[in-house]
Amino acid sequence: EGLSSSGQQLCQKMGAYFDHYTQKLEIPSSKKHLCSKAQFKKMRRYYWTITQQIDRIMSIQPSVYNVKINITKVNMYRLRPYIYLSVKKCFYAPPYPIHIPPIIHCIAETIIGLIKEKEYNGQQVENYLLQCCANPLACRQNVLQIWNILLQSSFNENGIAEDIVQLEIKVGNKDESVLDYVVACCSAMKYVDSHALEKPAKVQDKSNEQTINRSQKQGQCSKKHVDWKLANQTISKPLSYSSTKEPNVATTSTVCMNQSKEDIVNKNAECLPTKLATNPSKSSKVEQLANKVVRRSRRRSTFGRCCGEERRKLLLQLTEMKDTFT
């Protein structure tokens, strides 16, 4: 302990720092002549013992991380500002900036989503922050605090820990010591509903959510099935097909051939204009041509790939146009 206290005082007095390039403890060049070689070795020995202690502590996983937290009982709306502040402390050294930088805002929202949706534990959250180049020691301290707050909130009826309630009371009393928490609350306001601060968090079981989602999907599927049935009925009104597949030329031609000649004649009379209906000789010729088109419906003609009835109607329209021009 005597070595640690004297070594700490020497490091503070000489302004010692860790050089990431040489991976060694160094002192500024302006104070090198003030520090003897023995004192410098003492500072390096102190730094080595401290780093070994930190590595040993970081290798042990806290027992709180193994506790399963029921996140549905936690009011994440009111915990959001506290998570913002804790994540900010993982990336910045004191004195911390008062405002919440956009990158911290993005990382904090990602962590909240991972805890709620993916059910990440504390060790997984800590590993994610380390991948984002957070300070390992600060990361362990702040994630441990976040996990303790989540655990306390899950056992509380209102879904919020007492420490967060005390912070909110200080904000209401306009205490200047919680100014950074006020700024965090302002940055988190767009994610807070109008009744989130007044009403407690609702307990939602995953089984109920799954049943609701399943019923909604079934309702959508049944609605689509009914719409598809109506569409098929409107399409298949003129002809009755045996199969539900899209009819081709062969099926339509067979259906048209099986129809009686009387039905074809009646439909021709409806489609014919007044000039052709009054002239019996022209109408008989047109009927003969229409019957020929129906017989040759399997072949490709100038009318394209369509059913026999449609070809007959097109032929009637062509003859009508021919008569009008002549």
C-alpha positions in Angstrom: 0.0 0.0 0.0 2.9 2.3 0.8 4.3 1.6 -2.7 1.0 2.3 -4.4 0.4 5.6 -2.5 3.9 6.9 -3.1 3.9 5.7 -6.7 0.6 7.5 -7.3 1.9 10.7 -5.9 5.0 10.5 -8.1 3.0 9.8 -11.2 0.7 12.8 -10.5 3.7 15.1 -9.7 5.7 14.2 -12.8 2.6 14.1 -15.1 3.3 10.5 -16.2 1.3 9.0 -19.0 1.0 5.8 -21.0 2.5 5.9 -24.5 0.4 3.7 -26.8 3.2 3.7 -29.4 6.0 2.3 -27.1 3.4 0.6 -24.8 5.3 2.0 -21.8 4.9 4.6 -19.0 6.5 7.9 -20.0 6.9 11.4 -18.5 6.9 14.7 -20.4 10.3 15.9 -21.7 10.0 19.1 -19.7 10.1 17.2 -16.4 12.6 14.5 -17.3 15.5 16.3 -15.6 13.4 16.6 -12.4 12.9 12.8 -12.1 15.7 10.5 -11.1 16.2 7.0 -12.5 15.1 5.4 -9.3 11.9 7.4 -9.1 11.1 6.5 -12.7 11.6 2.8 -12.0 9.3 3.1 -9.0 6.6 4.7 -11.1 6.8 2.0 -13.7 6.6 -0.7 -11.0 3.5 1.0 -9.6 1.9 1.1 -13.1 2.7 -2.6 -13.7 1.0 -3.7 -10.5 -2.1 -1.6 -11.3 -2.5 -3.0 -14.8 -2.2 -6.6 -13.4 -4.9 -5.9 -10.9 -7.2 -4.4 -13.6 -6.6 -7.4 -15.9 -7.4 -9.9 -13.1 -10.6 -8.0 -12.2 -11.7 -7.8 -15.9 -11.2 -11.5 -16.4 -13.8 -12.3 -13.7 -17.4 -12.0 -14.9 -19.8 -10.4 -12.4 -22.5 -12.6 -11.0 -25.2 -10.0 -11.8 -24.7 -10.7 -15.5 -26.0 -14.3 -15.0 -29.3 -13.2 -13.5 -32.2 -13.4 -16.0 -34.0 -10.1 -16.1 -37.7 -9.9 -17.1 -37.3 -6.9 -19.4 -41.1 -6.6 -20.0 -41.5 -5.3 -16.4 -39.0 -2.6 -16.9 -40.0 0.9 -18.0 -37.4 1.6 -20.6 -38.8 5.0 -21.4 -37.7 6.4 -18.0 -34.4 4.4 -18.0 -33.3 5.8 -21.3 -31.6 9.0 -20.0 -29.6 7.0 -17.5 -28.4 4.6 -20.2 -27.4 7.6 -22.3 -25.2 9.0 -19.5 -23.7 5.6 -18.7 -22.8 4.9 -22.4 -21.3 8.4 -22.6 -19.0 7.7 -19.6 -17.7 4.6 -21.4 -16.2 6.6 -24.2 -15.2 9.9 -22.6 -12.9 10.7 -19.7 -13.8 13.3 -17.0 -14.7 16.1 -17.3 -17.6 14.6 -19.4 -19.3 16.7 -22.1 -22.7 17.9 -21.0 -24.4 17.3 -24.4 -25.1 13.8 -25.8 -23.1 13.3 -29.1 -24.9 11.7 -32.0 -22.6 8.6 -32.0 -23.4 8.0 -28.3 -27.1 8.4 -29.0 -26.9 5.8 -31.8 -24.9 3.3 -29.6 -27.2 3.7 -26.7 -30.3 3.1 -28.8 -28.6 0.0 -30.3 -27.9 -1.4 -26.8 -31.6 -0.8 -25.7 -32.7 -2.7 -28.8 -30.3 -5.6 -28.2 -31.5 -5.9 -24.6 -35.2 -5.7 -25.5 -35.3 -7.8 -28.7 -32.3 -10.0 -28.6 -32.2 -10.5 -24.8 -28.5 -9.7 -24.5 -26.9 -10.2 -21.1 -24.4 -7.9 -19.4 -21.3 -9.6 -20.9 -22.7 -9.4 -24.4 -23.4 -5.7 -24.0 -20.0 -5.1 -22.6 -18.4 -7.0 -25.6 -20.4 -4.8 -28.0 -19.1 -1.6 -26.3 -15.6 -2.9 -26.5 -16.0 -3.5 -30.2 -17.0 0.2 -30.5 -13.6 1.1 -28.9 -14.9 1.9 -25.4 -12.6 2.1 -22.4 -12.6 -1.4 -20.9 -12.5 -0.3 -17.2 -15.1 2.4 -17.6 -17.2 -0.1 -19.7 -17.2 -2.7 -16.9 -18.1 -0.1 -14.2 -21.0 1.5 -16.2 -22.5 -1.7 -17.6 -22.5 -3.1 -14.1 -24.4 -0.1 -12.9 -26.9 -0.4 -15.8 -27.5 -4.0 -15.0 -28.1 -3.3 -11.3 -30.6 -0.6 -12.2 -32.4 -3.0 -14.6 -32.5 -5.7 -12.0 -34.0 -3.3 -9.4 -36.5 -2.0 -11.9 -37.7 -5.5 -12.8 -38.6 -6.1 -9.1 -40.4 -2.8 -8.6 -44.1 -2.4 -9.2 -43.7 0.8 -11.3 -40.9 -0.8 -13.4 -38.4 1.8 -12.3 -35.6 1.8 -9.7 -35.6 4.1 -6.7 -32.3 5.8 -7.8 -33.9 6.9 -11.0 -36.9 8.2 -9.1 -34.6 10.3 -6.9 -32.9 11.7 -10.0 -36.3 12.7 -11.4 -37.2 14.4 -8.2 -34.0 16.4 -8.3 -34.8 17.4 -11.9 -38.2 18.6 -10.7 -36.6 20.6 -7.9 -34.3 22.3 -10.5 -31.1 20.9 -8.8 -28.0 22.0 -10.7 -26.1 18.8 -9.8 -28.2 16.8 -12.2 -27.7 19.1 -15.2 -26.3 16.3 -17.4 -29.3 14.2 -16.5 -31.6 17.0 -17.7 -29.8 17.2 -21.0 -30.1 13.4 -21.4 -33.8 13.6 -20.7 -34.2 16.3 -23.4 -32.4 14.1 -26.0 -34.6 11.1 -25.1 -37.9 13.0 -25.2 -38.6 12.0 -28.8 -38.7 8.3 -27.8 -41.0 9.0 -24.8 -44.8 8.7 -25.2 -47.1 11.3 -23.7 -48.2 8.9 -20.9 -45.0 7.1 -20.4 -43.9 9.2 -17.4 -47.4 9.1 -15.8 -48.4 5.5 -16.2 -46.3 2.5 -15.1 -44.9 0.1 -17.6 -47.4 -2.5 -18.8 -46.5 -6.2 -18.4 -46.6 -7.9 -21.7 -46.2 -11.6 -22.1 -44.5 -12.9 -25.1 -47.1 -15.6 -25.5 -49.8 -13.0 -25.8 -47.9 -11.0 -28.4 -47.3 -14.2 -30.4 -51.0 -15.1 -30.4 -52.0 -11.5 -31.4 -49.5 -11.5 -34.3 -50.6 -15.0 -35.4 -54.3 -13.9 -35.4 -53.5 -10.8 -37.4 -51.6 -12.8 -40.0 -54.5 -15.3 -40.3 -56.9 -12.4 -40.7 -54.8 -10.9 -43.5 -54.5 -14.3 -45.2 -58.2 -14.9 -45.1 -58.9 -11.5 -46.5 -56.5 -12.1 -49.3 -58.2 -15.5 -50.0 -61.6 -13.9 -50.1 -60.4 -11.2 -52.5 -58.8 -13.8 -54.7 -62.1 -15.8 -54.8 -64.1 -12.7 -55.8 -61.5 -11.9 -58.5 -61.7 -15.5 -59.9 -65.5 -15.4 -59.9 -65.6 -12.1 -61.9 -63.0 -13.5 -64.4 -64.7 -16.9 -64.8 -68.3 -15.6 -65.2 -68.6 -15.9 -69.0 -67.1 -19.5 -69.1 -67.2 -22.3 -66.5 -63.8 -23.9 -66.3 -63.3 -27.3 -64.5 -59.8 -26.4 -63.2 -58.7 -23.3 -61.2 -55.6 -22.7 -63.4 -55.4 -20.0 -66.0 -57.2 -21.3 -69.2 -55.2 -21.8 -72.4 -56.3 -21.8 -76.0 -57.1 -25.5 -76.0 -59.5 -25.4 -73.1 -61.3 -22.3 -74.3 -61.8 -23.7 -77.7 -63.2 -27.0 -76.4 -65.7 -25.0 -74.3 -66.7 -22.9 -77.2 -67.1 -26.0 -79.4 -69.3 -27.7 -76.8 -71.7 -24.7 -76.8 -74.8 -25.1 -79.0 -75.2 -23.3 -82.2 -78.3 -21.6 -81.0 -76.4 -19.8 -78.2 -73.8 -18.7 -80.7 -76.5 -17.3 -83.1 -78.2 -15.5 -80.2 -75.0 -13.9 -79.0 -74.2 -13.0 -82.6 -77.5 -11.2 -82.9 -76.8 -9.2 -79.8 -73.3 -8.2 -81.0 -74.4 -7.4 -84.6 -75.2 -3.8 -85.4 -78.7 -2.8 -86.8 -77.5 -2.8 -90.4 -76.2 -6.4 -90.4 -79.2 -7.7 -88.3 -81.7 -6.4 -90.8 -80.0 -8.0 -93.8 -80.4 -11.8 -93.5 -78.0 -12.8 -96.3 -75.1 -10.9 -94.7 -75.8 -12.3 -91.2 -75.8 -15.9 -92.5 -72.5 -15.4 -94.1 -71.0 -13.8 -91.0 -72.3 -16.8 -88.9 -70.6 -19.2 -91.3 -67.4 -17.3 -91.0 -67.7 -17.2 -87.2 -68.2 -21.0 -87.0 -65.1 -21.5 -89.2 -63.1 -19.3 -86.8 -64.4 -21.4 -83.9 -63.3 -24.6 -85.5 -59.8 -23.3 -86.2 -59.4 -21.8 -82.7 -56.4 -24.0 -81.9 -54.3 -22.5 -84.6 -52.5 -19.1 -84.5 -54.4 -16.6 -86.6 -54.1 -12.9 -87.2 -56.3 -12.3 -84.1 -53.5 -13.6 -81.8 -53.7 -16.2 -79.0 -57.3 -15.8 -77.8 -60.5 -18.0 -77.4 -62.9 -18.8 -80.2 -65.6 -16.6 -79.0 -63.3 -13.6 -78.9 -62.1 -14.3 -82.4 -65.7 -14.5 -83.6 -66.5 -11.1 -82.1 -63.4 -9.6 -83.7 -64.3 -11.0 -87.0 -67.8 -9.5 -86.7 -66.3 -6.1 -85.9 -64.0 -6.4 -89.0 -66.9 -7.3 -91.3 -69.0 -4.4 -89.9 -66.1 -2.0 -90.6 -65.7 -3.4 -94.1 -69.4 -2.9 -94.8 -69.4 0.6 -93.5 -66.5 1.6 -95.8 -68.0 -0.2 -98.8 
